[in-house]
């Protein structure tokens, strides 16, 4: 890059003066500008990954909660459906007699 002197610098690409309001930014060495840019991009990348990870975790937790609730309802329905047959078998006279008689000698 060209020389910088009293607010003016000379390089083949510029028209001679630094735009108003640029101040010290115009005289930053190229390496410092590259470092600042890399740091900014790095911070943006880390922040983006952290936010995305948080969002994915929240979505997974919502889905697991919904699946657990649906599974609980399904198991409850199946258990309720078994109540009548189990009660029927448990109250049969032959089953009651066998249980009262104790273990068979054998």
Secondary structure in CASP SS format (residue, H / E / C, confidence):
PFRMAT SS
TARGET T0000
AUTHOR 0000-0000-0000
METHOD secondary structure of the structure
MODEL  1
X C 1.00
X C 1.00
X C 1.00
X E 1.00
X E 1.00
X C 1.00
X C 1.00
X E 1.00
X E 1.00
X C 1.00
X C 1.00
X C 1.00
X C 1.00
X C 1.00
X C 1.00
X C 1.00
X E 1.00
X C 1.00
X C 1.00
X C 1.00
X C 1.00
X C 1.00
X H 1.00
X H 1.00
X H 1.00
X H 1.00
X H 1.00
X C 1.00
X C 1.00
X H 1.00
X H 1.00
X H 1.00
X H 1.00
X H 1.00
X H 1.00
X H 1.00
X H 1.00
X H 1.00
X H 1.00
X H 1.00
X H 1.00
X H 1.00
X H 1.00
X H 1.00
X H 1.00
X H 1.00
X H 1.00
X H 1.00
X H 1.00
X H 1.00
X H 1.00
X H 1.00
X H 1.00
X H 1.00
X H 1.00
X H 1.00
X H 1.00
X H 1.00
X H 1.00
X H 1.00
X H 1.00
X H 1.00
X H 1.00
X H 1.00
X H 1.00
X H 1.00
X H 1.00
X H 1.00
X H 1.00
X H 1.00
X H 1.00
X H 1.00
X H 1.00
X H 1.00
X H 1.00
X H 1.00
X H 1.00
X H 1.00
X H 1.00
X H 1.00
X H 1.00
X H 1.00
X H 1.00
X H 1.00
X H 1.00
X H 1.00
X H 1.00
X H 1.00
X H 1.00
X H 1.00
X C 1.00
X C 1.00
X H 1.00
X H 1.00
X H 1.00
X H 1.00
X H 1.00
X H 1.00
X H 1.00
X H 1.00
X H 1.00
X C 1.00
X C 1.00
X C 1.00
X C 1.00
X C 1.00
END
